[in-house]
Amino acid sequence: MAERKTRKTTTIEVEGVIVGRDKKVIPAQDVEKLAAIGCKNHEICDWFGLDENTLTYNFSVELTRGRSSLKQSLRRAMLYNAINNNNAALQIFLAKNFLGMSDNPVNSEENAPLPWAE
């Protein structure tokens, strides 16, 4: 059986928000980065060893900002793919969602025949 080497440890200073009863220091920018790559609250809590209520109470701004960043990146990538790569499926999806287009015409006053056509 191989022996495990002893690891060297050190102490570093970390700038962040002091949270919880055990006074953990959590860097706010790390919370935002994790939210920006799509991590769920419980995953971020597992990473830092926090309770979910503690996370949302102390980092709601960073969570919102990170998730907004993710949405912007996805929109940018979708538009690039639809326009520059001529991805027809994505063009149809964007037309339906952004332009309100539909596969099924809806009968409304806008689709009614012109009044003098009789």
MDTraj code that builds the backbone (N, CA, C; nanometers):
import mdtraj as md
import numpy as np

residues = "MET ALA GLU ARG LYS THR ARG LYS THR THR THR ILE GLU VAL GLU GLY VAL ILE VAL GLY ARG ASP LYS LYS VAL ILE PRO ALA GLN ASP VAL GLU LYS LEU ALA ALA ILE GLY CYS LYS ASN HIS GLU ILE CYS ASP TRP PHE GLY LEU ASP GLU ASN THR LEU THR TYR ASN PHE SER VAL GLU LEU THR ARG GLY ARG SER SER LEU LYS GLN SER LEU ARG ARG ALA MET LEU TYR ASN ALA ILE ASN ASN ASN ASN ALA ALA LEU GLN ILE PHE LEU ALA LYS ASN PHE LEU GLY MET SER ASP ASN PRO VAL ASN SER GLU GLU ASN ALA PRO LEU PRO TRP ALA GLU".split()
xyz = np.array([
    [0.0841, -0.1176, 0.0000],
    [0.0000, 0.0000, 0.0000],
    [0.0890, 0.1245, 0.0000],
    [0.0636, 0.2160, -0.0912],
    [0.1465, 0.3360, -0.1027],
    [0.1186, 0.4312, 0.0128],
    [0.2260, 0.4897, 0.0613],
    [0.2100, 0.5862, 0.1698],
    [0.1738, 0.7221, 0.1122],
    [0.0903, 0.7886, 0.1830],
    [0.0485, 0.9225, 0.1408],
    [0.1508, 1.0234, 0.1895],
    [0.1933, 1.1089, 0.0980],
    [0.2873, 1.2135, 0.1356],
    [0.2141, 1.3198, 0.2161],
    [0.2841, 1.3764, 0.3103],
    [0.2231, 1.4852, 0.3856],
    [0.2237, 1.6099, 0.2980],
    [0.1143, 1.6797, 0.3007],
    [0.1008, 1.7990, 0.2187],
    [0.1380, 1.9218, 0.2995],
    [0.1950, 2.0166, 0.2308],
    [0.2248, 2.1436, 0.2951],
    [0.0999, 2.2302, 0.2889],
    [0.0699, 2.2972, 0.3966],
    [-0.0439, 2.3882, 0.3997],
    [0.0056, 2.5272, 0.4352],
    [-0.0759, 2.6243, 0.3998],
    [-0.0421, 2.7622, 0.4297],
    [-0.1704, 2.8401, 0.4549],
    [-0.1569, 2.9595, 0.5001],
    [-0.2700, 3.0471, 0.5243],
    [-0.2587, 3.1655, 0.4289],
    [-0.3718, 3.1997, 0.3669],
    [-0.3736, 3.3152, 0.2776],
    [-0.4841, 3.4094, 0.3218],
    [-0.4705, 3.5326, 0.2813],
    [-0.5762, 3.6297, 0.3091],
    [-0.6706, 3.6338, 0.1910],
    [-0.7992, 3.6289, 0.2206],
    [-0.9016, 3.6325, 0.1168],
    [-0.9951, 3.7475, 0.1480],
    [-1.0201, 3.8303, 0.0472],
    [-1.1150, 3.9400, 0.0655],
    [-1.2531, 3.8900, 0.0283],
    [-1.3492, 3.9110, 0.1162],
    [-1.4838, 3.8659, 0.0885],
    [-1.5799, 3.9076, 0.1982],
    [-1.6963, 3.8479, 0.1919],
    [-1.8037, 3.8770, 0.2868],
    [-1.7978, 3.7734, 0.3985],
    [-1.8050, 3.8194, 0.5229],
    [-1.8058, 3.7291, 0.6383],
    [-1.9500, 3.6859, 0.6612],
    [-1.9728, 3.5536, 0.6563],
    [-2.1098, 3.5020, 0.6682],
    [-2.1144, 3.3849, 0.7653],
    [-2.2328, 3.3588, 0.8156],
    [-2.2587, 3.2414, 0.8975],
    [-2.2065, 3.2515, 1.0388],
    [-2.2457, 3.1522, 1.1171],
    [-2.2042, 3.1478, 1.2577],
    [-2.0550, 3.1226, 1.2727],
    [-1.9988, 3.0479, 1.1787],
    [-1.8559, 3.0186, 1.1873],
    [-1.7701, 3.1237, 1.1166],
    [-1.8323, 3.2330, 1.0737],
    [-1.7627, 3.3499, 1.0173],
    [-1.6732, 3.3142, 0.8980],
    [-1.7304, 3.2405, 0.8021],
    [-1.6568, 3.2088, 0.6798],
    [-1.6430, 3.3343, 0.5950],
    [-1.5332, 3.3433, 0.5240],
    [-1.5106, 3.4548, 0.4319],
    [-1.5345, 3.4020, 0.2910],
    [-1.6346, 3.4580, 0.2249],
    [-1.6733, 3.4146, 0.0907],
    [-1.6509, 3.5301, -0.0070],
    [-1.5650, 3.5117, -0.1071],
    [-1.5440, 3.6167, -0.2071],
    [-1.6694, 3.6354, -0.2939],
    [-1.7218, 3.7562, -0.2947],
    [-1.8439, 3.7846, -0.3692],
    [-1.8258, 3.7597, -0.5184],
    [-1.7077, 3.7908, -0.5727],
    [-1.6857, 3.7723, -0.7160],
    [-1.6846, 3.6237, -0.7529],
    [-1.6458, 3.5362, -0.6592],
    [-1.6502, 3.3925, -0.6864],
    [-1.7945, 3.3425, -0.6932],
    [-1.8808, 3.3965, -0.6077],
    [-2.0227, 3.3610, -0.6122],
    [-2.0804, 3.4038, -0.7470],
    [-2.0462, 3.5242, -0.7923],
    [-2.0964, 3.5745, -0.9212],
    [-2.0455, 3.4891, -1.0376],
    [-1.9194, 3.4488, -1.0322],
    [-1.8634, 3.3656, -1.1390],
    [-1.9321, 3.2297, -1.1463],
    [-1.9603, 3.1703, -1.0311],
    [-2.0287, 3.0413, -1.0293],
    [-2.1714, 3.0547, -1.0829],
    [-2.2400, 3.1624, -1.0481],
    [-2.3744, 3.1858, -1.1006],
    [-2.3695, 3.2092, -1.2510],
    [-2.2630, 3.2729, -1.3007],
    [-2.2498, 3.3043, -1.4431],
    [-2.2238, 3.1812, -1.5292],
    [-2.1785, 3.0714, -1.4686],
    [-2.1615, 2.9491, -1.5469],
    [-2.2779, 2.8526, -1.5263],
    [-2.3828, 2.9007, -1.4600],
    [-2.5059, 2.8238, -1.4499],
    [-2.5200, 2.7375, -1.3266],
    [-2.4344, 2.7545, -1.2265],
    [-2.4474, 2.6761, -1.1033],
    [-2.5756, 2.7136, -1.0292],
    [-2.6445, 2.6139, -0.9802],
    [-2.7642, 2.6354, -0.8994],
    [-2.7217, 2.6786, -0.7587],
    [-2.8160, 2.7365, -0.6841],
    [-2.7861, 2.7816, -0.5483],
    [-2.7300, 2.6692, -0.4615],
    [-2.7897, 2.5508, -0.4698],
    [-2.7431, 2.4413, -0.3843],
    [-2.6015, 2.3981, -0.4229],
    [-2.5645, 2.4108, -0.5491],
    [-2.4281, 2.3768, -0.5911],
    [-2.3272, 2.4784, -0.5378],
    [-2.3646, 2.6058, -0.5403],
    [-2.2772, 2.7098, -0.4858],
    [-2.2641, 2.6910, -0.3342],
    [-2.3736, 2.6567, -0.2688],
    [-2.3703, 2.6308, -0.1240],
    [-2.2784, 2.5136, -0.0914],
    [-2.2861, 2.4082, -0.1712],
    [-2.1984, 2.2925, -0.1496],
    [-2.0520, 2.3316, -0.1669],
    [-2.0241, 2.4152, -0.2653],
    [-1.8860, 2.4572, -0.2926],
    [-1.8258, 2.5326, -0.1736],
    [-1.9048, 2.6237, -0.1180],
    [-1.8547, 2.7058, -0.0080],
    [-1.8891, 2.6512, 0.1301],
    [-1.9735, 2.5493, 0.1366],
    [-2.0145, 2.4946, 0.2654],
    [-2.1098, 2.5873, 0.3390],
    [-2.2059, 2.6409, 0.2651],
    [-2.3021, 2.7363, 0.3223],
    [-2.4414, 2.6787, 0.3238],
    [-2.5276, 2.7390, 0.4023],
    [-2.6702, 2.7120, 0.3989],
    [-2.7297, 2.7967, 0.2865],
    [-2.8336, 2.7449, 0.2224],
    [-2.8933, 2.8163, 0.1085],
    [-2.9513, 2.9516, 0.1491],
    [-3.0097, 2.9611, 0.2675],
    [-3.0631, 3.0891, 0.3143],
    [-2.9522, 3.1918, 0.3347],
    [-2.8384, 3.1469, 0.3834],
    [-2.7234, 3.2358, 0.4029],
    [-2.6752, 3.2892, 0.2687],
    [-2.6698, 3.2019, 0.1703],
    [-2.6258, 3.2430, 0.0362],
    [-2.7186, 3.3491, -0.0217],
    [-2.8480, 3.3223, -0.0222],
    [-2.9414, 3.4160, -0.0847],
    [-2.9507, 3.5471, -0.0073],
    [-2.9363, 3.5417, 0.1247],
    [-2.9430, 3.6634, 0.2046],
    [-2.8227, 3.7540, 0.1794],
    [-2.7046, 3.6960, 0.1700],
    [-2.5822, 3.7749, 0.1597],
    [-2.5365, 3.8036, 0.0173],
    [-2.5826, 3.7230, -0.0806],
    [-2.5282, 3.7357, -0.2158],
    [-2.6356, 3.7448, -0.3237],
    [-2.7524, 3.7980, -0.2923],
    [-2.8594, 3.8039, -0.3922],
    [-2.8198, 3.8902, -0.5125],
    [-2.7477, 3.9977, -0.4888],
    [-2.7049, 4.0854, -0.5991],
    [-2.6082, 4.0110, -0.6911],
    [-2.5125, 3.9407, -0.6338],
    [-2.4133, 3.8686, -0.7127],
    [-2.4774, 3.7530, -0.7893],
    [-2.5726, 3.6845, -0.7280],
    [-2.6427, 3.5763, -0.7961],
    [-2.7216, 3.6297, -0.9150],
    [-2.7912, 3.7402, -0.8958],
    [-2.8686, 3.8007, -1.0045],
    [-2.7774, 3.8489, -1.1165],
    [-2.6694, 3.9150, -1.0806],
    [-2.5755, 3.9669, -1.1809],
    [-2.5105, 3.8534, -1.2601],
    [-2.4711, 3.7470, -1.1929],
    [-2.4091, 3.6332, -1.2597],
    [-2.5041, 3.5642, -1.3549],
    [-2.6275, 3.5460, -1.3128],
    [-2.7256, 3.4791, -1.3988],
    [-2.7647, 3.5674, -1.5170],
    [-2.7669, 3.6982, -1.4972],
    [-2.7915, 3.7900, -1.6091],
    [-2.6780, 3.7819, -1.7105],
    [-2.5571, 3.7711, -1.6620],
    [-2.4409, 3.7573, -1.7495],
    [-2.4503, 3.6295, -1.8327],
    [-2.4940, 3.5215, -1.7712],
    [-2.5120, 3.3958, -1.8426],
    [-2.6161, 3.4112, -1.9536],
    [-2.7284, 3.4744, -1.9229],
    [-2.8341, 3.4940, -2.0232],
    [-2.7850, 3.5795, -2.1394],
    [-2.7091, 3.6843, -2.1101],
    [-2.6559, 3.7694, -2.2160],
    [-2.5597, 3.6909, -2.3050],
    [-2.4756, 3.6083, -2.2450],
    [-2.3813, 3.5275, -2.3230],
    [-2.4550, 3.4284, -2.4127],
    [-2.5597, 3.3671, -2.3590],
    [-2.6383, 3.2731, -2.4392],
    [-2.7083, 3.3436, -2.5547],
    [-2.7670, 3.4587, -2.5281],
    [-2.8323, 3.5346, -2.6364],
    [-2.7322, 3.5711, -2.7449],
    [-2.6151, 3.6181, -2.7027],
    [-2.5105, 3.6567, -2.7978],
    [-2.4708, 3.5370, -2.8839],
    [-2.4515, 3.4207, -2.8206],
    [-2.4114, 3.3007, -2.8938],
    [-2.5227, 3.2532, -2.9877],
    [-2.6477, 3.2607, -2.9420],
    [-2.7601, 3.2197, -3.0263],
    [-2.7720, 3.3096, -3.1484],
    [-2.7639, 3.4399, -3.1292],
    [-2.7744, 3.5320, -3.2417],
    [-2.6586, 3.5133, -3.3393],
    [-2.5391, 3.4945, -3.2875],
    [-2.4234, 3.4718, -3.3734],
    [-2.4436, 3.3445, -3.4562],
    [-2.4871, 3.2374, -3.3890],
    [-2.5087, 3.1102, -3.4566],
    [-2.6197, 3.1202, -3.5610],
    [-2.7273, 3.1898, -3.5285],
    [-2.8393, 3.2028, -3.6216],
    [-2.8010, 3.2861, -3.7438],
    [-2.7276, 3.3953, -3.7223],
    [-2.6979, 3.4872, -3.8319],
    [-2.5736, 3.4458, -3.9099],
    [-2.4639, 3.4246, -3.8411],
    [-2.3379, 3.3973, -3.9109],
    [-2.3256, 3.2538, -3.9601],
    [-2.3888, 3.1590, -3.8911],
    [-2.3814, 3.0188, -3.9335],
    [-2.5073, 2.9733, -4.0066],
    [-2.6005, 3.0661, -4.0292],
    [-2.7270, 3.0367, -4.0990],
    [-2.7963, 2.9123, -4.0425],
    [-2.8069, 2.9054, -3.9116],
    [-2.8744, 2.7945, -3.8455],
    [-3.0246, 2.8185, -3.8535],
    [-3.0905, 2.7479, -3.9455],
    [-3.2329, 2.7712, -3.9720],
    [-3.3201, 2.7413, -3.8509],
    [-3.2906, 2.6338, -3.7790],
    [-3.3722, 2.5988, -3.6620],
    [-3.3647, 2.7094, -3.5575],
    [-3.2475, 2.7623, -3.5375],
    [-3.2310, 2.8697, -3.4399],
    [-3.2953, 2.9990, -3.4895],
    [-3.2904, 3.0244, -3.6195],
    [-3.3573, 3.1419, -3.6753],
    [-3.5078, 3.1341, -3.6536],
    [-3.5659, 3.0164, -3.6725],
    [-3.7096, 2.9974, -3.6499],
    [-3.7433, 3.0186, -3.5029],
    [-3.6636, 2.9599, -3.4144],
    [-3.6850, 2.9763, -3.2708],
    [-3.6814, 3.1236, -3.2313],
    [-3.5806, 3.1961, -3.2774],
    [-3.5679, 3.3383, -3.2431],
    [-3.6821, 3.4198, -3.3021],
    [-3.7246, 3.3873, -3.4241],
    [-3.8364, 3.4591, -3.4855],
    [-3.9642, 3.4399, -3.4041],
    [-3.9862, 3.3191, -3.3562],
    [-4.1058, 3.2933, -3.2752],
    [-4.0980, 3.3662, -3.1418],
    [-3.9814, 3.3667, -3.0792],
    [-3.9691, 3.4235, -2.9461],
    [-3.9490, 3.5743, -2.9451],
    [-3.8657, 3.6262, -3.0338],
    [-3.8386, 3.7696, -3.0329],
    [-3.9366, 3.8489, -3.1187],
    [-3.9799, 3.7901, -3.2291],
    [-4.0663, 3.8630, -3.3220],
    [-4.2132, 3.8266, -3.3078],
    [-4.2439, 3.7269, -3.2264],
    [-4.3827, 3.6876, -3.2040],
    [-4.4449, 3.6140, -3.3210],
    [-4.3640, 3.5602, -3.4097],
    [-4.4160, 3.4860, -3.5241],
    [-4.4664, 3.3497, -3.4779],
    [-4.5492, 3.2858, -3.5615],
    [-4.6078, 3.1584, -3.5249],
    [-4.6206, 3.0693, -3.6471],
    [-4.6228, 2.9384, -3.6241],
    [-4.6470, 2.8430, -3.7325],
    [-4.7945, 2.8404, -3.7699],
    [-4.8793, 2.8681, -3.6738],
    [-5.0240, 2.8612, -3.6937],
    [-5.0815, 3.0019, -3.6972],
    [-5.1414, 3.0400, -3.8094],
    [-5.2021, 3.1735, -3.8138],
    [-5.3205, 3.1811, -3.7179],
    [-5.3366, 3.2951, -3.6572],
    [-5.4439, 3.3170, -3.5616],
    [-5.5452, 3.4106, -3.6251],
    [-5.6730, 3.3733, -3.6180],
    [-5.7764, 3.4615, -3.6703],
    [-5.7953, 3.5778, -3.5761],
    [-5.7748, 3.6949, -3.6279],
    [-5.7964, 3.8159, -3.5507],
    [-5.8381, 3.9246, -3.6467],
    [-5.8612, 4.0416, -3.5945],
    [-5.9002, 4.1525, -3.6806],
    [-5.7901, 4.1869, -3.7798],
    [-5.6657, 4.1634, -3.7426],
    [-5.5540, 4.1912, -3.8319],
    [-5.5549, 4.0992, -3.9533],
    [-5.6093, 3.9777, -3.9385],
    [-5.6105, 3.8810, -4.0478],
    [-5.7420, 3.8828, -4.1247],
    [-5.8349, 3.9689, -4.0859],
    [-5.9645, 3.9744, -4.1521],
    [-5.9469, 4.0323, -4.2928],
    [-6.0323, 3.9884, -4.3884],
    [-6.0228, 4.0450, -4.5232],
    [-6.0571, 4.1927, -4.5225],
    [-6.0080, 4.2622, -4.6210],
    [-6.0362, 4.4053, -4.6321],
    [-6.1854, 4.4284, -4.6512],
    [-6.2412, 4.5328, -4.5956],
    [-6.3864, 4.5541, -4.6000],
    [-6.4394, 4.5748, -4.7418],
    [-6.3640, 4.6295, -4.8341],
    [-6.4144, 4.6555, -4.9688],
    [-6.3934, 4.5381, -5.0637],
    [-6.3470, 4.4238, -5.0102],
    [-6.3227, 4.3076, -5.0960],
    [-6.4503, 4.2339, -5.1324],
    [-6.5665, 4.2742, -5.0841],
    [-6.6918, 4.2014, -5.1107],
    [-6.7484, 4.2310, -5.2457],
])
top = md.Topology()
chain = top.add_chain()
for i, resn in enumerate(residues, 1):
    res = top.add_residue(resn, chain, resSeq=i)
    for name in ("N", "CA", "C"):
        top.add_atom(name, md.element.get_by_symbol(name[0]), res)
traj = md.Trajectory(xyz[None], top)
